[in-house]
């Protein structure tokens, strides 16, 4: 592999982007980044605090900048935030700078995987399932638009999904 390729993981919260991304990076000997963790590292605060202080709009501006910086690198696996695809700029950068894999999951799996996670500002309410359904309606077409490959994550281990991605991409 002369030029190292980038692999960008998109999909809803709870799809397994970070966990699968780490396995994928290990298997391919690439560096792993998580856009949310990078935002936290740069701001010195957690995502929930950034949301509280700046609102979703302020957070999305930060997210777009971080994803722009990270996608300029070579040879990385990047787990993006679930809502990052809302930005046309982000979708364009992901599509132009690497292979985009949409990790698809069901609402039921998302609910199960996120129910005890207090670090997800959009789900801190009495009806996270409805929130997830509304987000899916808005974002799933955007994930599909930007994706080079779609992989179902529901009933597989993170390692199995990483292997499936490597096989699909042909690396």
VMD Tcl script that builds the backbone (N, CA, C; Angstrom):
set m [mol new atoms 513]
animate dup $m
set s [atomselect $m all]
$s set {name element resname resid chain x y z} {
  {N N UNK 1 A 0.854 -1.178 0.000}
  {CA C UNK 1 A 0.000 0.000 0.000}
  {C C UNK 1 A 0.898 1.239 0.000}
  {N N UNK 2 A 1.083 1.829 -1.150}
  {CA C UNK 2 A 1.975 2.983 -1.283}
  {C C UNK 2 A 1.455 4.171 -0.480}
  {N N UNK 3 A 0.218 4.565 -0.777}
  {CA C UNK 3 A -0.380 5.690 -0.057}
  {C C UNK 3 A -1.356 5.118 0.964}
  {N N UNK 4 A -1.227 5.566 2.199}
  {CA C UNK 4 A -2.141 5.073 3.233}
  {C C UNK 4 A -3.506 5.709 3.045}
  {N N UNK 5 A -4.516 4.873 3.050}
  {CA C UNK 5 A -5.886 5.346 2.886}
  {C C UNK 5 A -6.506 5.659 4.232}
  {N N UNK 6 A -7.476 6.531 4.228}
  {CA C UNK 6 A -8.247 6.832 5.426}
  {C C UNK 6 A -9.564 6.073 5.378}
  {N N UNK 7 A -10.021 5.657 6.548}
  {CA C UNK 7 A -11.332 5.040 6.672}
  {C C UNK 7 A -12.111 5.853 7.693}
  {N N UNK 8 A -13.271 6.334 7.269}
  {CA C UNK 8 A -14.110 7.162 8.127}
  {C C UNK 8 A -15.398 6.405 8.438}
  {N N UNK 9 A -15.705 6.272 9.717}
  {CA C UNK 9 A -16.907 5.569 10.146}
  {C C UNK 9 A -17.993 6.575 10.493}
  {N N UNK 10 A -19.153 6.402 9.870}
  {CA C UNK 10 A -20.315 7.238 10.154}
  {C C UNK 10 A -21.444 6.333 10.606}
  {N N UNK 11 A -22.409 6.928 11.277}
  {CA C UNK 11 A -23.560 6.163 11.739}
  {C C UNK 11 A -24.084 6.764 13.022}
  {N N UNK 12 A -25.216 6.252 13.475}
  {CA C UNK 12 A -25.858 6.819 14.663}
  {C C UNK 12 A -25.104 6.477 15.942}
  {N N UNK 13 A -25.426 7.212 17.007}
  {CA C UNK 13 A -24.830 6.881 18.294}
  {C C UNK 13 A -25.260 5.465 18.672}
  {N N UNK 14 A -24.337 4.726 19.244}
  {CA C UNK 14 A -24.638 3.352 19.626}
  {C C UNK 14 A -24.408 2.338 18.520}
  {N N UNK 15 A -23.931 2.775 17.359}
  {CA C UNK 15 A -23.669 1.831 16.258}
  {C C UNK 15 A -22.348 1.094 16.472}
  {N N UNK 16 A -21.487 1.639 17.335}
  {CA C UNK 16 A -20.210 0.990 17.608}
  {C C UNK 16 A -19.025 1.607 16.885}
  {N N UNK 17 A -19.170 2.855 16.446}
  {CA C UNK 17 A -18.106 3.482 15.644}
  {C C UNK 17 A -16.752 3.499 16.362}
  {N N UNK 18 A -16.744 3.888 17.621}
  {CA C UNK 18 A -15.471 3.975 18.355}
  {C C UNK 18 A -14.865 2.594 18.610}
  {N N UNK 19 A -15.672 1.674 19.088}
  {CA C UNK 19 A -15.172 0.331 19.399}
  {C C UNK 19 A -14.698 -0.376 18.138}
  {N N UNK 20 A -15.503 -0.342 17.101}
  {CA C UNK 20 A -15.149 -0.991 15.832}
  {C C UNK 20 A -13.951 -0.283 15.211}
  {N N UNK 21 A -13.930 1.048 15.300}
  {CA C UNK 21 A -12.818 1.825 14.752}
  {C C UNK 21 A -11.481 1.428 15.354}
  {N N UNK 22 A -11.449 1.199 16.664}
  {CA C UNK 22 A -10.206 0.786 17.329}
  {C C UNK 22 A -9.733 -0.566 16.804}
  {N N UNK 23 A -10.649 -1.516 16.665}
  {CA C UNK 23 A -10.290 -2.838 16.119}
  {C C UNK 23 A -9.776 -2.709 14.692}
  {N N UNK 24 A -10.459 -1.904 13.906}
  {CA C UNK 24 A -10.090 -1.695 12.509}
  {C C UNK 24 A -8.693 -1.086 12.401}
  {N N UNK 25 A -8.434 -0.063 13.200}
  {CA C UNK 25 A -7.124 0.590 13.190}
  {C C UNK 25 A -6.026 -0.397 13.601}
  {N N UNK 26 A -6.298 -1.206 14.623}
  {CA C UNK 26 A -5.320 -2.214 15.061}
  {C C UNK 26 A -5.015 -3.200 13.938}
  {N N UNK 27 A -6.063 -3.714 13.316}
  {CA C UNK 27 A -5.898 -4.708 12.245}
  {C C UNK 27 A -5.104 -4.155 11.060}
  {N N UNK 28 A -5.342 -2.887 10.733}
  {CA C UNK 28 A -4.728 -2.279 9.549}
  {C C UNK 28 A -3.460 -1.475 9.873}
  {N N UNK 29 A -3.094 -1.443 11.150}
  {CA C UNK 29 A -1.912 -0.687 11.600}
  {C C UNK 29 A -2.020 0.785 11.215}
  {N N UNK 30 A -3.195 1.343 11.486}
  {CA C UNK 30 A -3.453 2.759 11.238}
  {C C UNK 30 A -3.704 3.445 12.582}
  {N N UNK 31 A -3.622 4.768 12.596}
  {CA C UNK 31 A -3.928 5.519 13.809}
  {C C UNK 31 A -5.434 5.687 13.927}
  {N N UNK 32 A -5.936 5.610 15.165}
  {CA C UNK 32 A -7.371 5.759 15.399}
  {C C UNK 32 A -7.668 7.108 16.047}
  {N N UNK 33 A -8.703 7.766 15.556}
  {CA C UNK 33 A -9.188 9.009 16.142}
  {C C UNK 33 A -10.703 8.935 16.291}
  {N N UNK 34 A -11.191 9.612 17.305}
  {CA C UNK 34 A -12.626 9.736 17.546}
  {C C UNK 34 A -12.889 11.244 17.598}
  {N N UNK 35 A -13.750 11.751 16.726}
  {CA C UNK 35 A -13.930 13.208 16.657}
  {C C UNK 35 A -14.440 13.786 17.983}
  {N N UNK 36 A -15.315 13.063 18.689}
  {CA C UNK 36 A -15.798 13.560 19.977}
  {C C UNK 36 A -14.657 13.642 20.993}
  {N N UNK 37 A -13.822 12.614 21.047}
  {CA C UNK 37 A -12.688 12.628 21.985}
  {C C UNK 37 A -11.718 13.753 21.640}
  {N N UNK 38 A -11.559 14.001 20.347}
  {CA C UNK 38 A -10.658 15.080 19.921}
  {C C UNK 38 A -11.224 16.446 20.324}
  {N N UNK 39 A -12.531 16.621 20.219}
  {CA C UNK 39 A -13.160 17.873 20.665}
  {C C UNK 39 A -12.929 18.040 22.171}
  {N N UNK 40 A -13.122 16.968 22.927}
  {CA C UNK 40 A -12.904 17.026 24.378}
  {C C UNK 40 A -11.445 17.350 24.697}
  {N N UNK 41 A -10.524 16.764 23.953}
  {CA C UNK 41 A -9.100 17.014 24.179}
  {C C UNK 41 A -8.767 18.492 23.910}
  {N N UNK 42 A -9.305 19.018 22.825}
  {CA C UNK 42 A -9.002 20.405 22.440}
  {C C UNK 42 A -9.666 21.430 23.350}
  {N N UNK 43 A -10.870 21.138 23.828}
  {CA C UNK 43 A -11.578 22.106 24.666}
  {C C UNK 43 A -11.250 21.930 26.143}
  {N N UNK 44 A -10.763 20.736 26.494}
  {CA C UNK 44 A -10.513 20.448 27.902}
  {C C UNK 44 A -11.807 20.241 28.676}
  {N N UNK 45 A -12.888 19.965 27.958}
  {CA C UNK 45 A -14.193 19.760 28.598}
  {C C UNK 45 A -14.932 18.643 27.884}
  {N N UNK 46 A -15.884 18.016 28.573}
  {CA C UNK 46 A -16.614 16.944 27.904}
  {C C UNK 46 A -17.703 17.497 26.988}
  {N N UNK 47 A -18.168 16.624 26.112}
  {CA C UNK 47 A -19.142 17.012 25.078}
  {C C UNK 47 A -20.393 17.628 25.714}
  {N N UNK 48 A -20.880 17.036 26.797}
  {CA C UNK 48 A -22.094 17.544 27.443}
  {C C UNK 48 A -21.903 18.997 27.886}
  {N N UNK 49 A -20.721 19.327 28.394}
  {CA C UNK 49 A -20.439 20.688 28.842}
  {C C UNK 49 A -20.424 21.647 27.642}
  {N N UNK 50 A -19.796 21.218 26.545}
  {CA C UNK 50 A -19.752 22.047 25.332}
  {C C UNK 50 A -21.182 22.297 24.841}
  {N N UNK 51 A -22.009 21.244 24.849}
  {CA C UNK 51 A -23.416 21.384 24.452}
  {C C UNK 51 A -24.139 22.375 25.360}
  {N N UNK 52 A -23.931 22.230 26.680}
  {CA C UNK 52 A -24.594 23.123 27.639}
  {C C UNK 52 A -24.203 24.573 27.408}
  {N N UNK 53 A -22.925 24.787 27.190}
  {CA C UNK 53 A -22.401 26.148 27.081}
  {C C UNK 53 A -22.685 26.775 25.715}
  {N N UNK 54 A -22.484 26.003 24.649}
  {CA C UNK 54 A -22.539 26.558 23.295}
  {C C UNK 54 A -23.753 26.106 22.496}
  {N N UNK 55 A -24.526 25.172 23.044}
  {CA C UNK 55 A -25.660 24.624 22.312}
  {C C UNK 55 A -25.186 23.683 21.218}
  {N N UNK 56 A -26.147 23.029 20.569}
  {CA C UNK 56 A -25.780 22.089 19.510}
  {C C UNK 56 A -25.084 22.807 18.360}
  {N N UNK 57 A -25.526 24.022 18.053}
  {CA C UNK 57 A -24.944 24.765 16.939}
  {C C UNK 57 A -23.453 25.050 17.171}
  {N N UNK 58 A -23.116 25.496 18.364}
  {CA C UNK 58 A -21.713 25.754 18.701}
  {C C UNK 58 A -20.885 24.489 18.661}
  {N N UNK 59 A -21.473 23.403 19.162}
  {CA C UNK 59 A -20.785 22.113 19.125}
  {C C UNK 59 A -20.514 21.691 17.684}
  {N N UNK 60 A -21.499 21.848 16.807}
  {CA C UNK 60 A -21.342 21.429 15.403}
  {C C UNK 60 A -20.243 22.219 14.700}
  {N N UNK 61 A -20.093 23.498 15.043}
  {CA C UNK 61 A -19.014 24.313 14.464}
  {C C UNK 61 A -17.661 23.725 14.878}
  {N N UNK 62 A -17.520 23.418 16.154}
  {CA C UNK 62 A -16.283 22.788 16.640}
  {C C UNK 62 A -16.041 21.444 15.941}
  {N N UNK 63 A -17.111 20.663 15.848}
  {CA C UNK 63 A -17.015 19.328 15.251}
  {C C UNK 63 A -16.540 19.419 13.794}
  {N N UNK 64 A -17.103 20.358 13.054}
  {CA C UNK 64 A -16.722 20.525 11.653}
  {C C UNK 64 A -15.231 20.857 11.534}
  {N N UNK 65 A -14.740 21.736 12.389}
  {CA C UNK 65 A -13.322 22.096 12.374}
  {C C UNK 65 A -12.416 20.921 12.696}
  {N N UNK 66 A -12.798 20.160 13.716}
  {CA C UNK 66 A -12.001 18.988 14.120}
  {C C UNK 66 A -11.986 17.951 13.006}
  {N N UNK 67 A -13.135 17.682 12.411}
  {CA C UNK 67 A -13.199 16.684 11.331}
  {C C UNK 67 A -12.400 17.163 10.126}
  {N N UNK 68 A -12.446 18.450 9.836}
  {CA C UNK 68 A -11.622 18.975 8.746}
  {C C UNK 68 A -10.142 18.690 9.014}
  {N N UNK 69 A -9.692 19.018 10.218}
  {CA C UNK 69 A -8.276 18.786 10.569}
  {C C UNK 69 A -7.910 17.305 10.482}
  {N N UNK 70 A -8.742 16.453 11.067}
  {CA C UNK 70 A -8.423 15.025 11.112}
  {C C UNK 70 A -8.438 14.379 9.731}
  {N N UNK 71 A -9.374 14.799 8.873}
  {CA C UNK 71 A -9.463 14.178 7.548}
  {C C UNK 71 A -8.326 14.603 6.623}
  {N N UNK 72 A -7.583 15.635 7.018}
  {CA C UNK 72 A -6.409 16.026 6.227}
  {C C UNK 72 A -5.217 15.104 6.483}
  {N N UNK 73 A -5.290 14.298 7.532}
  {CA C UNK 73 A -4.216 13.365 7.852}
  {C C UNK 73 A -4.261 12.176 6.893}
  {N N UNK 74 A -3.224 11.364 6.909}
  {CA C UNK 74 A -3.176 10.160 6.070}
  {C C UNK 74 A -3.052 8.933 6.954}
  {N N UNK 75 A -3.707 7.867 6.556}
  {CA C UNK 75 A -3.559 6.598 7.251}
  {C C UNK 75 A -4.247 6.559 8.597}
  {N N UNK 76 A -5.484 7.060 8.656}
  {CA C UNK 76 A -6.218 7.033 9.920}
  {C C UNK 76 A -7.568 6.331 9.771}
  {N N UNK 77 A -8.066 5.863 10.897}
  {CA C UNK 77 A -9.451 5.432 11.026}
  {C C UNK 77 A -10.093 6.478 11.931}
  {N N UNK 78 A -11.193 7.060 11.477}
  {CA C UNK 78 A -11.874 8.110 12.227}
  {C C UNK 78 A -13.310 7.707 12.522}
  {N N UNK 79 A -13.650 7.696 13.812}
  {CA C UNK 79 A -15.039 7.530 14.234}
  {C C UNK 79 A -15.628 8.926 14.372}
  {N N UNK 80 A -16.629 9.233 13.563}
  {CA C UNK 80 A -17.238 10.563 13.589}
  {C C UNK 80 A -18.418 10.584 14.556}
  {N N UNK 81 A -18.787 11.776 14.986}
  {CA C UNK 81 A -19.978 11.920 15.814}
  {C C UNK 81 A -21.221 11.629 14.984}
  {N N UNK 82 A -22.243 11.083 15.628}
  {CA C UNK 82 A -23.460 10.686 14.915}
  {C C UNK 82 A -24.098 11.800 14.102}
  {N N UNK 83 A -24.007 13.038 14.596}
  {CA C UNK 83 A -24.643 14.155 13.899}
  {C C UNK 83 A -23.742 14.919 12.958}
  {N N UNK 84 A -22.503 14.485 12.835}
  {CA C UNK 84 A -21.550 15.241 11.999}
  {C C UNK 84 A -21.991 15.336 10.546}
  {N N UNK 85 A -22.741 14.327 10.069}
  {CA C UNK 85 A -23.160 14.315 8.659}
  {C C UNK 85 A -24.209 15.364 8.324}
  {N N UNK 86 A -24.740 16.027 9.342}
  {CA C UNK 86 A -25.698 17.104 9.089}
  {C C UNK 86 A -25.037 18.183 8.228}
  {N N UNK 87 A -23.745 18.380 8.437}
  {CA C UNK 87 A -23.004 19.402 7.698}
  {C C UNK 87 A -22.609 18.900 6.310}
  {N N UNK 88 A -23.031 19.643 5.301}
  {CA C UNK 88 A -22.652 19.323 3.918}
  {C C UNK 88 A -21.128 19.373 3.773}
  {N N UNK 89 A -20.476 20.341 4.439}
  {CA C UNK 89 A -19.013 20.434 4.390}
  {C C UNK 89 A -18.359 19.165 4.919}
  {N N UNK 90 A -18.876 18.660 6.033}
  {CA C UNK 90 A -18.327 17.422 6.603}
  {C C UNK 90 A -18.532 16.272 5.627}
  {N N UNK 91 A -19.727 16.140 5.076}
  {CA C UNK 91 A -19.983 15.042 4.129}
  {C C UNK 91 A -19.040 15.131 2.938}
  {N N UNK 92 A -18.843 16.336 2.419}
  {CA C UNK 92 A -17.939 16.512 1.273}
  {C C UNK 92 A -16.507 16.124 1.621}
  {N N UNK 93 A -16.038 16.539 2.797}
  {CA C UNK 93 A -14.659 16.217 3.206}
  {C C UNK 93 A -14.480 14.722 3.409}
  {N N UNK 94 A -15.446 14.099 4.064}
  {CA C UNK 94 A -15.351 12.650 4.281}
  {C C UNK 94 A -15.288 11.921 2.935}
  {N N UNK 95 A -16.182 12.287 2.032}
  {CA C UNK 95 A -16.248 11.615 0.729}
  {C C UNK 95 A -14.968 11.823 -0.082}
  {N N UNK 96 A -14.388 13.010 0.015}
  {CA C UNK 96 A -13.219 13.345 -0.805}
  {C C UNK 96 A -11.906 12.806 -0.228}
  {N N UNK 97 A -11.870 12.570 1.074}
  {CA C UNK 97 A -10.588 12.285 1.718}
  {C C UNK 97 A -10.424 10.869 2.248}
  {N N UNK 98 A -11.366 9.996 1.943}
  {CA C UNK 98 A -11.212 8.630 2.428}
  {C C UNK 98 A -12.372 7.743 2.032}
  {N N UNK 99 A -12.339 6.545 2.571}
  {CA C UNK 99 A -13.396 5.557 2.356}
  {C C UNK 99 A -14.376 5.718 3.516}
  {N N UNK 100 A -15.646 5.892 3.191}
  {CA C UNK 100 A -16.656 6.113 4.222}
  {C C UNK 100 A -17.488 4.845 4.401}
  {N N UNK 101 A -17.546 4.378 5.654}
  {CA C UNK 101 A -18.322 3.187 5.990}
  {C C UNK 101 A -19.431 3.585 6.953}
  {N N UNK 102 A -20.647 3.284 6.556}
  {CA C UNK 102 A -21.830 3.560 7.369}
  {C C UNK 102 A -22.113 2.329 8.213}
  {N N UNK 103 A -21.988 2.479 9.525}
  {CA C UNK 103 A -22.304 1.394 10.452}
  {C C UNK 103 A -23.776 1.514 10.824}
  {N N UNK 104 A -24.553 0.578 10.313}
  {CA C UNK 104 A -25.999 0.620 10.456}
  {C C UNK 104 A -26.416 -0.215 11.664}
  {N N UNK 105 A -27.386 0.274 12.401}
  {CA C UNK 105 A -27.909 -0.460 13.551}
  {C C UNK 105 A -29.381 -0.131 13.726}
  {N N UNK 106 A -30.073 -0.964 14.484}
  {CA C UNK 106 A -31.499 -0.727 14.723}
  {C C UNK 106 A -31.689 0.227 15.904}
  {N N UNK 107 A -32.863 0.820 15.963}
  {CA C UNK 107 A -33.210 1.696 17.082}
  {C C UNK 107 A -33.140 0.909 18.394}
  {N N UNK 108 A -33.642 -0.322 18.400}
  {CA C UNK 108 A -33.610 -1.141 19.613}
  {C C UNK 108 A -32.196 -1.324 20.133}
  {N N UNK 109 A -31.251 -1.602 19.230}
  {CA C UNK 109 A -29.845 -1.761 19.641}
  {C C UNK 109 A -29.293 -0.435 20.162}
  {N N UNK 110 A -29.634 0.655 19.498}
  {CA C UNK 110 A -29.173 1.969 19.957}
  {C C UNK 110 A -29.658 2.245 21.376}
  {N N UNK 111 A -30.938 1.978 21.626}
  {CA C UNK 111 A -31.500 2.204 22.961}
  {C C UNK 111 A -30.741 1.363 23.982}
  {N N UNK 112 A -30.548 0.087 23.669}
  {CA C UNK 112 A -29.857 -0.813 24.599}
  {C C UNK 112 A -28.418 -0.361 24.854}
  {N N UNK 113 A -27.734 0.084 23.821}
  {CA C UNK 113 A -26.320 0.457 23.950}
  {C C UNK 113 A -26.104 1.828 24.574}
  {N N UNK 114 A -27.107 2.692 24.543}
  {CA C UNK 114 A -26.907 4.058 25.030}
  {C C UNK 114 A -27.670 4.370 26.312}
  {N N UNK 115 A -28.490 3.447 26.802}
  {CA C UNK 115 A -29.417 3.795 27.896}
  {C C UNK 115 A -28.741 4.248 29.184}
  {N N UNK 116 A -27.547 3.762 29.477}
  {CA C UNK 116 A -26.894 4.173 30.722}
  {C C UNK 116 A -25.770 5.183 30.497}
  {N N UNK 117 A -25.648 5.660 29.255}
  {CA C UNK 117 A -24.563 6.576 28.917}
  {C C UNK 117 A -24.997 8.018 29.149}
  {N N UNK 118 A -24.421 8.640 30.141}
  {CA C UNK 118 A -24.794 10.018 30.486}
  {C C UNK 118 A -24.027 11.044 29.645}
  {N N UNK 119 A -23.171 10.564 28.743}
  {CA C UNK 119 A -22.338 11.472 27.953}
  {C C UNK 119 A -22.952 11.795 26.593}
  {N N UNK 120 A -24.233 11.539 26.434}
  {CA C UNK 120 A -24.908 11.799 25.160}
  {C C UNK 120 A -25.987 12.854 25.376}
  {N N UNK 121 A -25.634 14.124 25.148}
  {CA C UNK 121 A -26.553 15.221 25.488}
  {C C UNK 121 A -27.931 15.118 24.839}
  {N N UNK 122 A -28.014 14.621 23.631}
  {CA C UNK 122 A -29.308 14.575 22.947}
  {C C UNK 122 A -30.257 13.536 23.555}
  {N N UNK 123 A -29.710 12.631 24.380}
  {CA C UNK 123 A -30.553 11.578 24.957}
  {C C UNK 123 A -30.896 11.818 26.424}
  {N N UNK 124 A -30.531 12.966 26.954}
  {CA C UNK 124 A -30.815 13.238 28.361}
  {C C UNK 124 A -32.235 13.789 28.510}
  {N N UNK 125 A -33.191 12.891 28.295}
  {CA C UNK 125 A -34.605 13.255 28.400}
  {C C UNK 125 A -35.397 12.006 28.773}
  {N N UNK 126 A -36.716 12.131 28.823}
  {CA C UNK 126 A -37.564 11.012 29.252}
  {C C UNK 126 A -37.906 10.027 28.150}
  {N N UNK 127 A -37.570 10.353 26.909}
  {CA C UNK 127 A -37.968 9.481 25.803}
  {C C UNK 127 A -36.857 9.354 24.761}
  {N N UNK 128 A -35.735 8.731 25.148}
  {CA C UNK 128 A -34.622 8.628 24.202}
  {C C UNK 128 A -34.969 7.844 22.933}
  {N N UNK 129 A -35.888 6.884 23.037}
  {CA C UNK 129 A -36.249 6.102 21.845}
  {C C UNK 129 A -36.862 6.986 20.765}
  {N N UNK 130 A -37.745 7.894 21.154}
  {CA C UNK 130 A -38.352 8.816 20.187}
  {C C UNK 130 A -37.287 9.728 19.591}
  {N N UNK 131 A -36.378 10.213 20.435}
  {CA C UNK 131 A -35.279 11.053 19.942}
  {C C UNK 131 A -34.474 10.280 18.905}
  {N N UNK 132 A -34.130 9.035 19.217}
  {CA C UNK 132 A -33.334 8.216 18.287}
  {C C UNK 132 A -34.086 7.975 16.975}
  {N N UNK 133 A -35.398 7.741 17.067}
  {CA C UNK 133 A -36.195 7.549 15.837}
  {C C UNK 133 A -36.191 8.818 14.977}
  {N N UNK 134 A -36.358 9.971 15.618}
  {CA C UNK 134 A -36.354 11.243 14.879}
  {C C UNK 134 A -34.984 11.504 14.255}
  {N N UNK 135 A -33.917 11.235 15.013}
  {CA C UNK 135 A -32.568 11.425 14.476}
  {C C UNK 135 A -32.328 10.483 13.288}
  {N N UNK 136 A -32.794 9.247 13.406}
  {CA C UNK 136 A -32.614 8.270 12.324}
  {C C UNK 136 A -33.311 8.750 11.054}
  {N N UNK 137 A -34.517 9.277 11.213}
  {CA C UNK 137 A -35.279 9.771 10.065}
  {C C UNK 137 A -34.520 10.890 9.353}
  {N N UNK 138 A -33.900 11.762 10.133}
  {CA C UNK 138 A -33.167 12.894 9.578}
  {C C UNK 138 A -31.806 12.480 9.011}
  {N N UNK 139 A -31.093 11.622 9.741}
  {CA C UNK 139 A -29.689 11.366 9.418}
  {C C UNK 139 A -29.426 10.144 8.555}
  {N N UNK 140 A -30.273 9.100 8.632}
  {CA C UNK 140 A -29.978 7.879 7.858}
  {C C UNK 140 A -29.783 8.148 6.364}
  {N N UNK 141 A -30.615 9.006 5.748}
  {CA C UNK 141 A -30.377 9.311 4.323}
  {C C UNK 141 A -29.013 9.988 4.091}
  {N N UNK 142 A -28.546 10.760 5.060}
  {CA C UNK 142 A -27.251 11.437 4.929}
  {C C UNK 142 A -26.105 10.429 5.064}
  {N N UNK 143 A -26.257 9.473 5.994}
  {CA C UNK 143 A -25.242 8.415 6.112}
  {C C UNK 143 A -25.154 7.636 4.797}
  {N N UNK 144 A -26.322 7.314 4.243}
  {CA C UNK 144 A -26.355 6.549 2.987}
  {C C UNK 144 A -25.743 7.352 1.838}
  {N N UNK 145 A -26.026 8.651 1.810}
  {CA C UNK 145 A -25.509 9.523 0.749}
  {C C UNK 145 A -23.980 9.520 0.722}
  {N N UNK 146 A -23.357 9.579 1.886}
  {CA C UNK 146 A -21.902 9.748 1.957}
  {C C UNK 146 A -21.151 8.406 1.956}
  {N N UNK 147 A -21.854 7.312 2.226}
  {CA C UNK 147 A -21.185 6.018 2.424}
  {C C UNK 147 A -20.720 5.358 1.127}
  {N N UNK 148 A -19.496 4.832 1.185}
  {CA C UNK 148 A -19.001 3.950 0.126}
  {C C UNK 148 A -19.459 2.519 0.393}
  {N N UNK 149 A -19.575 2.185 1.679}
  {CA C UNK 149 A -19.985 0.844 2.107}
  {C C UNK 149 A -20.929 0.968 3.285}
  {N N UNK 150 A -21.859 0.004 3.382}
  {CA C UNK 150 A -22.776 -0.061 4.515}
  {C C UNK 150 A -22.579 -1.415 5.188}
  {N N UNK 151 A -22.404 -1.396 6.519}
  {CA C UNK 151 A -22.206 -2.629 7.270}
  {C C UNK 151 A -23.174 -2.627 8.456}
  {N N UNK 152 A -23.889 -3.728 8.604}
  {CA C UNK 152 A -24.838 -3.912 9.706}
  {C C UNK 152 A -24.058 -4.360 10.950}
  {N N UNK 153 A -24.269 -3.695 12.087}
  {CA C UNK 153 A -23.482 -4.007 13.290}
  {C C UNK 153 A -24.248 -4.765 14.372}
  {N N UNK 154 A -25.544 -4.954 14.209}
  {CA C UNK 154 A -26.379 -5.434 15.312}
  {C C UNK 154 A -25.941 -6.720 16.001}
  {N N UNK 155 A -25.779 -7.773 15.276}
  {CA C UNK 155 A -25.557 -9.072 15.927}
  {C C UNK 155 A -24.154 -9.612 15.710}
  {N N UNK 156 A -23.182 -8.721 15.636}
  {CA C UNK 156 A -21.800 -9.140 15.436}
  {C C UNK 156 A -20.901 -8.460 16.458}
  {N N UNK 157 A -19.806 -9.109 16.767}
  {CA C UNK 157 A -18.825 -8.477 17.651}
  {C C UNK 157 A -18.122 -7.366 16.881}
  {N N UNK 158 A -17.502 -6.454 17.626}
  {CA C UNK 158 A -16.759 -5.355 17.001}
  {C C UNK 158 A -15.649 -5.909 16.114}
  {N N UNK 159 A -14.990 -6.950 16.573}
  {CA C UNK 159 A -13.903 -7.561 15.802}
  {C C UNK 159 A -14.425 -8.141 14.480}
  {N N UNK 160 A -15.596 -8.789 14.540}
  {CA C UNK 160 A -16.198 -9.373 13.330}
  {C C UNK 160 A -16.587 -8.279 12.338}
  {N N UNK 161 A -17.124 -7.165 12.836}
  {CA C UNK 161 A -17.494 -6.059 11.956}
  {C C UNK 161 A -16.244 -5.456 11.321}
  {N N UNK 162 A -15.185 -5.294 12.106}
  {CA C UNK 162 A -13.923 -4.763 11.568}
  {C C UNK 162 A -13.416 -5.667 10.448}
  {N N UNK 163 A -13.461 -6.966 10.654}
  {CA C UNK 163 A -13.017 -7.912 9.614}
  {C C UNK 163 A -13.887 -7.802 8.367}
  {N N UNK 164 A -15.172 -7.645 8.572}
  {CA C UNK 164 A -16.098 -7.513 7.438}
  {C C UNK 164 A -15.789 -6.238 6.639}
  {N N UNK 165 A -15.471 -5.152 7.336}
  {CA C UNK 165 A -15.132 -3.895 6.668}
  {C C UNK 165 A -13.863 -4.078 5.835}
  {N N UNK 166 A -12.847 -4.702 6.416}
  {CA C UNK 166 A -11.587 -4.929 5.702}
  {C C UNK 166 A -11.848 -5.757 4.438}
  {N N UNK 167 A -12.691 -6.757 4.571}
  {CA C UNK 167 A -13.028 -7.619 3.432}
  {C C UNK 167 A -13.773 -6.830 2.351}
  {N N UNK 168 A -14.762 -6.031 2.753}
  {CA C UNK 168 A -15.540 -5.239 1.789}
  {C C UNK 168 A -14.661 -4.250 1.030}
  {N N UNK 169 A -13.769 -3.575 1.770}
  {CA C UNK 169 A -12.923 -2.557 1.167}
  {C C UNK 169 A -11.843 -3.201 0.301}
  {N N UNK 170 A -11.494 -4.418 0.648}
  {CA C UNK 170 A -10.463 -5.125 -0.132}
  {C C UNK 170 A -9.046 -4.773 0.291}
  {N N UNK 171 A -8.862 -4.529 1.600}
  {CA C UNK 171 A -7.517 -4.206 2.101}
  {C C UNK 171 A -6.836 -5.451 2.645}
}
mol reanalyze $m
mol bondsrecalc $m
mol representation Tube
mol addrep $m
